Amino acid sequence: MFGAFPMIYQENRGWNEGIGGLSFNGVGIGMLGAVLYLVFCEKDRYIRLMKMHGGQQPPEARLRSAVVGSISLPIGLFWFAWYVPQPR
């Protein structure tokens, strides 16, 4: 996907390299949002589940956030691929 960003935005849409590099900001903001969600929203829940299971980390403790990612990733890729302009 990262290799497709310059092709889509610079070659097909005619953006220059400086503006085309800004297309990576969406990925960075999304990753930052996911990290902040895990740190602030899931931390207490994860610690509570560890205490309930005797200090062991149950495999399904982070399943809820993985489900959110498994739904949002294909939506984002579909959204990215929705509009592919014809080469000029």
Secondary structure, 3 states (H helix, E strand, C coil): CCCHHHHHHHHHCCCCHHHHHHHHHHHHHHHHHHHHHHHHHHHHHHHHHHHHCCCCCCHHHHHHHHHHHHHHHHHHHHHHHHCCCCCC
